Amino acid sequence: MSVLARSFVFLPGIGPVRETMLWRRGVHSWESYRKLARVPGIRPHIKTRHDAVLEVAEQAYPRDASFFARVLPLAEQWRTYEAFAKNAAYLDIETTGDRTNAVTIVGVRHKGKSRAFVRGKDYTPAAVTEFVRDASVLVTFNGASFDVPVLQNEGVRFPAVPHVDLRTVFTRIGLTGGLKKIEDALGLAREDGVRGLSGYDAVKLWRRYESRGDENALRTLVAYNVADFENLEPLAGYACSTLETQLLQHARGGQRKLAATA
């Protein structure tokens, strides 16, 4: 059973602490929650409301990702990844790095296809919008505060689906820093041509291409961007499964304590 199908944090009045308490008491599914006559700390009329929401959740899972995008807090949308990963879109952008912060490359992997949209060649907001139109979940690294708002400002429209920002997920499992630092920590190597390049290098490569028409610089920049977004897929699998394991281990630890004091 995926962590989403045992999640209760989208119910009014239930946060991570109360959810953990439910898990420790053996409530691990929406059906088992609905069968409870009462829940400590939850008033009867709220419990009735919970039961109605869970019935809708059961109908939406695992077909309608947009429902969970609406009800899950942004910090908890990683829980949707396992259920909807098959149709995920992995996205990363490069920009000019100046005051305009214009998009230069938009890299996306979706349905097994990788595309790098290049400004002045094939990048348009409409083209990116169409490419991700039917994605069931969006995966980025720091995209909630950078990639997505920048693209929306340029006119890209994203489907109303969960957004898994891996920077937040990795922080919760104890891995901090930028994408390359985390890749190194996990032994995820890049090819020689782009190994060691940074976001600042990406800005310089674009300037060389734009000012001199340096196609080699553009090819290197595209390869750098491709490494960014293609690595998001294995990183998402690792980060989300690790965080799920940590949460459930924490709940089981508390369950053992309850049994010992019973």
C-alpha positions as CSV (number, residue, x, y, z in Angstrom):
1,M,0.0,0.0,0.0
2,S,1.4,3.4,-1.0
3,V,1.9,6.1,1.7
4,L,-0.8,8.2,0.0
5,A,-3.5,5.5,0.6
6,R,-2.7,5.5,4.3
7,S,-2.4,9.3,4.6
8,F,-4.8,11.4,6.7
9,V,-3.0,14.8,6.8
10,F,-5.5,16.2,4.2
11,L,-8.4,15.8,6.6
12,P,-9.3,18.9,8.5
13,G,-7.8,18.9,12.0
14,I,-5.4,16.1,11.3
15,G,-1.7,17.0,11.0
16,P,1.4,14.8,11.0
17,V,1.3,14.2,14.8
18,R,-2.3,13.0,14.9
19,E,-1.7,11.0,11.8
20,T,1.2,9.2,13.4
21,M,-0.9,8.5,16.4
22,L,-3.5,6.8,14.1
23,W,-0.8,4.7,12.5
24,R,0.4,3.7,15.9
25,R,-3.0,2.5,16.8
26,G,-3.2,0.3,13.6
27,V,-5.3,2.6,11.4
28,H,-3.4,2.3,8.1
29,S,-6.2,2.7,5.5
30,W,-9.0,5.1,4.7
31,E,-11.4,2.2,5.1
32,S,-10.2,1.4,8.6
33,Y,-10.5,5.1,9.6
34,R,-14.1,5.3,8.3
35,K,-15.0,2.2,10.4
36,L,-13.9,3.9,13.6
37,A,-16.9,5.0,15.7
38,R,-14.9,7.8,17.2
39,V,-11.5,9.4,17.0
40,P,-9.9,11.0,20.1
41,G,-9.8,14.8,19.7
42,I,-12.1,14.8,16.7
43,R,-15.7,15.8,17.2
44,P,-18.5,13.6,15.7
45,H,-19.6,16.1,13.1
46,I,-16.0,16.5,11.9
47,K,-15.5,12.7,11.8
48,T,-18.6,12.6,9.5
49,R,-17.0,15.2,7.3
50,H,-13.8,13.2,7.3
51,D,-15.6,10.0,6.2
52,A,-17.2,11.9,3.3
53,V,-13.8,13.3,2.1
54,L,-12.2,9.8,2.3
55,E,-15.0,8.4,0.1
56,V,-14.1,10.9,-2.5
57,A,-10.4,10.1,-2.0
58,E,-11.1,6.4,-2.6
59,Q,-12.8,7.3,-5.9
60,A,-9.9,9.5,-6.9
61,Y,-7.1,7.1,-6.1
62,P,-5.2,6.3,-8.2
63,R,-6.9,8.0,-11.2
64,D,-7.4,11.6,-10.3
65,A,-4.2,13.3,-9.1
66,S,-5.8,16.7,-9.2
67,F,-7.9,15.9,-6.2
68,F,-4.8,15.3,-4.1
69,A,-3.2,18.4,-5.4
70,R,-6.1,20.3,-4.0
71,V,-6.3,18.7,-0.6
72,L,-2.7,17.9,0.4
73,P,-0.5,20.6,1.8
74,L,2.4,21.5,-0.5
75,A,4.9,20.0,1.9
76,E,3.1,16.7,1.8
77,Q,2.5,16.3,-1.9
78,W,5.5,14.0,-2.2
79,R,3.1,11.4,-0.9
80,T,1.5,11.2,-4.3
81,Y,4.7,10.2,-6.1
82,E,4.5,6.5,-5.8
83,A,0.9,6.3,-6.9
84,F,1.3,8.7,-9.9
85,A,5.0,8.3,-10.9
86,K,4.2,6.4,-14.1
87,N,3.0,9.6,-15.7
88,A,5.2,12.1,-13.9
89,A,6.9,15.1,-15.6
90,Y,10.5,15.9,-14.4
91,L,11.3,19.6,-15.1
92,D,14.3,21.9,-14.8
93,I,15.1,25.3,-16.4
94,E,18.1,27.5,-17.1
95,T,17.8,31.3,-17.2
96,T,19.9,34.3,-18.3
97,G,20.8,34.9,-14.7
98,D,20.3,38.7,-15.0
99,R,17.6,41.1,-13.9
100,T,15.2,39.8,-16.6
101,N,15.7,36.1,-15.5
102,A,14.5,35.0,-18.9
103,V,14.2,31.3,-19.6
104,T,16.9,30.0,-21.9
105,I,16.4,26.2,-21.7
106,V,13.4,24.2,-20.4
107,G,14.2,20.6,-19.9
108,V,11.4,18.0,-19.4
109,R,11.2,14.3,-19.2
110,H,7.6,12.9,-19.6
111,K,6.3,9.5,-20.7
112,G,9.8,8.3,-21.4
113,K,10.7,11.2,-23.7
114,S,13.2,13.9,-22.9
115,R,12.9,17.4,-24.5
116,A,15.1,20.4,-24.1
117,F,13.3,23.5,-25.4
118,V,15.8,26.2,-26.4
119,R,14.9,29.9,-26.5
120,G,15.0,31.1,-30.1
121,K,14.7,27.6,-31.5
122,D,11.7,25.6,-30.3
123,Y,10.9,27.1,-26.9
124,T,7.5,28.7,-26.5
125,P,5.3,28.7,-23.5
126,A,2.6,27.0,-25.6
127,A,5.0,24.2,-26.5
128,V,6.0,23.5,-22.9
129,T,2.4,23.7,-21.8
130,E,1.4,21.1,-24.4
131,F,4.3,18.7,-23.5
132,V,3.3,18.5,-19.8
133,R,-0.5,18.9,-20.4
134,D,-1.4,15.4,-19.3
135,A,1.2,14.9,-16.6
136,S,-0.1,13.4,-13.3
137,V,2.6,14.9,-11.1
138,L,5.3,17.5,-11.5
139,V,8.8,16.8,-10.1
140,T,11.4,19.6,-9.7
141,F,14.3,20.5,-7.4
142,N,13.6,23.9,-5.8
143,G,10.9,24.4,-8.5
144,A,8.3,25.7,-6.1
145,S,10.2,28.9,-5.6
146,F,12.1,29.1,-8.9
147,D,11.3,27.0,-12.0
148,V,7.5,27.0,-11.8
149,P,7.0,30.7,-11.0
150,V,9.5,31.7,-13.6
151,L,7.8,29.6,-16.3
152,Q,4.3,30.8,-15.2
153,N,5.5,34.4,-15.5
154,E,6.4,33.6,-19.1
155,G,3.0,32.1,-19.8
156,V,3.5,28.4,-19.3
157,R,0.5,26.7,-17.9
158,F,0.8,23.6,-15.7
159,P,-1.9,21.0,-15.1
160,A,-3.5,21.2,-11.7
161,V,-1.6,18.2,-10.3
162,P,0.6,17.6,-7.3
163,H,4.1,19.2,-7.3
164,V,6.9,17.3,-5.6
165,D,9.7,19.7,-4.9
166,L,12.6,17.4,-4.1
167,R,14.6,20.0,-2.3
168,T,12.0,19.9,0.5
169,V,11.9,16.1,0.5
170,F,15.6,15.8,0.7
171,T,15.8,18.3,3.6
172,R,13.3,16.2,5.5
173,I,15.5,13.1,5.2
174,G,18.6,14.9,6.2
175,L,20.3,15.7,2.9
176,T,20.7,19.5,2.3
177,G,22.4,21.6,-0.3
178,G,22.1,21.9,-4.0
179,L,21.2,19.2,-6.6
180,K,24.8,18.4,-7.5
181,K,25.9,18.0,-3.9
182,I,23.0,15.6,-3.2
183,E,23.9,13.7,-6.4
184,D,27.5,13.3,-5.2
185,A,26.4,12.2,-1.8
186,L,24.3,9.4,-3.4
187,G,26.9,8.4,-5.9
188,L,24.9,9.6,-8.9
189,A,27.7,10.6,-11.4
190,R,27.4,12.9,-14.4
191,E,29.1,12.4,-17.7
192,D,32.5,14.0,-18.1
193,G,31.3,16.8,-20.4
194,V,29.1,18.3,-17.8
195,R,30.6,17.0,-14.5
196,G,31.5,19.9,-12.2
197,L,29.5,22.5,-14.1
198,S,27.3,24.9,-12.0
199,G,24.4,27.2,-12.5
200,Y,26.8,30.0,-13.0
201,D,28.5,28.0,-15.8
202,A,25.1,27.6,-17.4
203,V,24.7,31.3,-17.5
204,K,28.1,31.8,-19.1
205,L,27.5,29.1,-21.7
206,W,24.3,30.8,-22.8
207,R,26.0,34.2,-23.1
208,R,28.7,32.6,-25.3
209,Y,26.0,31.1,-27.5
210,E,23.9,34.2,-27.6
211,S,26.8,36.7,-28.3
212,R,29.0,34.5,-30.5
213,G,26.7,31.9,-31.9
214,D,28.8,29.3,-30.2
215,E,26.9,26.0,-31.0
216,N,29.4,24.0,-28.9
217,A,28.5,26.1,-25.9
218,L,24.8,25.5,-26.5
219,R,25.3,21.8,-26.8
220,T,27.1,21.7,-23.5
221,L,24.4,23.8,-21.9
222,V,21.7,21.5,-23.2
223,A,23.7,18.4,-21.9
224,Y,24.0,20.1,-18.5
225,N,20.2,20.7,-18.4
226,V,19.4,17.2,-19.5
227,A,21.5,15.8,-16.7
228,D,19.6,18.0,-14.3
229,F,16.1,16.9,-15.2
230,E,16.9,13.2,-16.1
231,N,18.5,12.7,-12.7
232,L,15.3,13.9,-11.0
233,E,13.7,10.6,-11.7
234,P,16.0,8.3,-9.7
235,L,16.3,11.0,-7.0
236,A,12.6,11.2,-6.6
237,G,12.3,7.5,-6.2
238,Y,15.0,7.5,-3.6
239,A,13.9,10.6,-1.6
240,C,10.2,9.7,-1.5
241,S,10.7,6.0,-0.5
242,T,13.2,7.0,2.1
243,L,10.9,9.6,3.7
244,E,8.0,7.1,3.7
245,T,10.2,4.5,5.4
246,Q,11.3,7.0,8.0
247,L,7.7,8.0,8.8
248,L,6.5,4.5,9.1
249,Q,9.5,3.4,11.2
250,H,8.8,6.3,13.5
251,A,5.2,5.1,13.8
252,R,6.2,1.5,14.4
253,G,8.6,2.6,17.1
254,G,5.8,4.4,18.9
255,Q,3.6,1.4,18.5
256,R,6.1,-0.8,20.3
257,K,6.2,1.8,23.1
258,L,2.4,1.7,23.4
259,A,2.5,-2.1,23.6
260,A,5.2,-2.1,26.3
261,T,3.2,0.3,28.5
262,A,-0.2,-1.4,27.9
